[in-house]
Amino acid sequence: MPTKIRDVQPPHGVARTLYRLSLRLFHLHLGWLLVGHFLLLTHTGRKSGLPRQTVLGVLLHDRAKDVYYVMAGWGELSDWVKNIEKTPQVKISVGRRHFFALARRLPPEEAESKVIAYAKQHPHLIRSLPRLLGYRIDGSEEDLRALARLGIVVAFEPTPSMQSGQK
């Protein structure tokens, strides 16, 4: 089972500024530098109703279905998670491509399979992902399943009638 090593809070101050540097790359039209690893999520603020943006690390991209999967680093504390639960219609930018999508929180079994697939594709990175969530894992499948149950995995599924941008 994952071992809790610290309580995790979203970044504040200088740490928040550092995390948001990747957002600047997208605003400067340099998001293509991050393609394959990060996406820009444009979502609607649950209180303000205004557009909000955040850059998220891509857990997996199912090329056949064109679905992107991400894991919320700060779980239920993530503002973007709270926002997409209220308004799941979002816009995704990956590289030079932009499209509308529907955000869907995965049930535990499906989340487990995505985290395990990520671990198989990126065995070196799976050691650092749990630390973002405040956990230490031993790398076993049992620990990966438990990690997936502790976190929030979200799928961004393109909305065909609202597609825009390049494929």
Residue pairs with C-beta under 8 A, 6 or more apart in sequence:
1 142
1 143
1 146
2 130
2 135
2 136
2 137
2 143
2 146
2 147
2 150
3 135
3 136
3 137
4 134
4 135
5 131
5 134
5 135
5 136
6 134
7 134
8 73
8 74
8 75
8 77
8 132
8 133
8 134
9 74
9 77
10 16
10 74
10 77
10 78
10 79
11 18
11 19
20 55
22 34
22 38
22 55
23 40
23 53
23 54
23 55
25 31
25 33
25 34
26 34
26 40
26 53
26 55
26 93
31 38
31 40
31 93
31 94
31 95
31 96
32 95
32 96
34 55
34 95
35 94
35 95
36 58
36 61
36 95
37 57
37 58
38 55
38 56
38 57
38 58
39 55
39 56
39 58
39 68
39 70
39 92
39 93
39 94
39 156
40 53
40 54
40 55
40 92
40 93
40 94
41 53
41 54
41 55
41 56
41 80
41 90
41 91
41 92
41 156
42 51
42 52
42 53
42 90
42 91
42 92
42 93
43 51
43 52
43 53
43 54
43 80
43 83
43 84
43 87
43 90
43 91
43 103
44 50
44 51
44 52
44 83
44 86
44 87
44 89
44 90
45 51
45 52
45 83
46 82
46 83
46 85
46 86
46 87
52 79
52 80
52 83
54 79
54 80
56 70
56 80
57 70
57 71
57 73
58 68
58 69
58 70
58 94
59 69
59 70
59 71
59 114
59 115
59 118
59 153
60 68
60 69
60 114
60 117
60 118
60 121
61 67
61 68
61 69
62 68
62 69
65 157
66 158
66 167
67 155
67 156
67 157
67 158
68 92
68 94
68 101
68 155
68 156
69 106
69 114
69 153
69 154
69 155
69 156
70 153
70 154
70 156
71 115
71 129
71 151
71 152
71 153
71 154
72 78
72 80
72 81
72 151
72 152
72 153
72 154
73 132
73 133
75 81
75 133
75 150
75 151
75 152
76 82
76 152
78 152
81 152
81 154
84 90
84 103
84 154
85 105
88 102
88 103
88 104
89 100
89 101
89 102
89 103
89 159
90 100
90 101
90 102
90 103
90 156
91 98
91 99
91 100
91 101
92 98
92 99
92 100
92 101
92 156
92 158
93 165
96 165
96 166
97 165
97 166
97 167
98 164
98 165
99 158
99 159
99 162
99 163
99 164
99 165
100 158
100 159
100 162
100 163
100 164
101 156
101 157
101 158
101 159
102 156
102 157
102 159
103 154
103 155
103 156
104 154
104 155
104 156
104 157
105 152
105 153
105 154
106 114
106 153
106 154
106 155
108 148
108 149
110 153
111 148
111 149
111 151
111 152
111 153
112 144
112 145
112 148
112 149
114 148
114 153
115 144
115 145
115 147
115 148
115 151
115 153
116 141
116 144
116 145
116 148
118 125
118 126
118 129
119 126
119 139
119 144
123 139
126 137
126 139
126 144
127 137
127 139
129 147
130 136
130 137
130 147
133 147
133 150
133 151
135 147
135 150
137 143
137 144
137 146
137 147
